[in-house]
Amino acid sequence: MKIQLGSFSIPRSLPYIPYSAALLESYIKNSEDPPECEFIDPIYEYNDMLSTEADIIGLTAYVWSQDHVDKIAEEHKKKNPNCIIIYGGPNIPVSPVEWLEYEGERPWVDVFVAGSGEEVFLQLLREYPKFTQKWYKLNKTNKYKYGTPIPYLDGTLDKFLNNTEKKFVAVLETNRGCPFKCAYCDWGDATGSVVSKYDDDVNYKTISKILSSTAMSGVKIIDANWGMYERDLDMTKYMRDYKRPEVFISLCGTAKNSIKYVPEISKIFFKDNFGAENGHWTPLKLGIQSWSLKTLAYNDRSNIKTEQLEYLLNYYKEHDIPYHSELILGLPGETPESWLYTLDKDFGHGVETQAFHALEAVPNMPLLLKHKLEYKLSVHHAFATRDNIYQTTNQFFHRNRNKVFDDFVTDRDKTKIVRKDLINSCFSFTTDELLTMYDYTWWMNTFNNTKMLSDIKTPSVEIIAFFDNLDNTPFWKARVEEHRAHWREAMIDGKIRSTGAIRYWFHTIFRSDELMHVAENFEQAQDELGRKLTPFKKSLRVYDYEYSVLK
């Protein structure tokens, strides 16, 4: 039998090595009495075509790639109906409660694998072509022993490591799982809050193999809590001493509670220039989510102490290490008043920039499984094009603005559609109250993150004063009403228009079309506020580049 696996890279980024596909291939090849099979080269980009010769297609589904995986799999099933299509990856529901809905939306899928897939995939190949069930899940009796074999070391990924024509980003995983079970996150719950570690010897050999490859332009460390163990610090030092200057190294996230080693790791990542030479360095993320203790308790985040986060904030400030705080808008327990408190608290700690994330309902999210009825969660489907979402401020200022919008409208059938399941109300706030919280967030993005107001003292006071005076400021009132209309459209109608798609991701530091309006009407914008505006820009220190729109 012929097998083709796929793990897609993010559009418009450097392609990532198809690591999850390689894990499966490596495990099968190195198993006892492996089944007779041939692995076709894995696909790693959206423009790659699935092979019509394959008997089995295995695709990894992530939250961000689900719609793309669905599209390519559905089309392939029409061309090759006899091909067995298997879905696996973090986005596959672990709980049977979610299975029927997920399966019902994807009739082209033959088999679903929930959780760690290596051992299960081996079982499936041994059953081929007759499968005993539709859903497979690793159980306690056949628990996968994580750590060997490693696709970087057994030759499985040599075709990428030795590539002389293309650059890739390597994926480094030294442990699997997360010890926390935050209610809004699928990571810890999907892995049973168990962390399994690779052997140290294997880790160092893997790092050496990756960093010695001239085809690798970067390394993405995908451990959930880098810095949780002393060995993470040791490996960071090893990478610092080993790596070439042109290779960037980035993190998914640092440890959230056991932070003993995080400060020194953070200093190494910044001071030793992990990626700044080629413009890929990004500030460290600090996952605060909310400063409201009540909100954190509702979301099972009480085991991660805010005192630890405050310590890191002070350390980063003291050592001049760039970072941004990450806040989640719309957590159960939040209210407009508590959200204002969070903004004040965050600002008071000297956070330069906030990254705001809308709360989405994703598979394996404990909120949906445990608290959906209790917390009266309401979920709404919104859609946008992936290509439009990834438009950057730079592209906006250096391309014809209308052309970007035209592309969105005319190419809808050709571009990749992303569905986002947004939580739009719950027991603590209505949809209208959530829209009010988005207003406050818009204010922080527009004025604080762009550094247009240099004399902010207490954000909540200024926010309330701004909205109380909105009727007297036609320019700003139009901006706010446009913002509200986009969000109401997404929250109620399930649609996101062109500008709304760009506004959608709050972690984009500021909205390019928003600033375009300000740039074109600067004097009016300034006069209506009754105060001096500073020319807005991204911080060069934090974001590695600067956009000055005003002379």
PyMOL commands that set and color helices and strands:
alter all, ss='L'
color gray80, all
select helices_A, chain A and resi 19-29+66-79+96-104+118-127+140-142+158-161+187-190+200-211+230-242+262-271+276-278+293-298+306-318+336-348+366-370+386-389+393-398+401-410+431-449+459-468+470-472+474-493+498-504+512-520+522-529+540-543
alter helices_A, ss='H'
color red, helices_A
select strands_A, chain A and resi 2-6+38-43+56-60+84-88+111-114+135-137+168-172+175-176+196-197+216-221+248-251+284-289+323-329+354-358+378-385+417-425
alter strands_A, ss='S'
color yellow, strands_A
deselect
rebuild
show_as cartoon
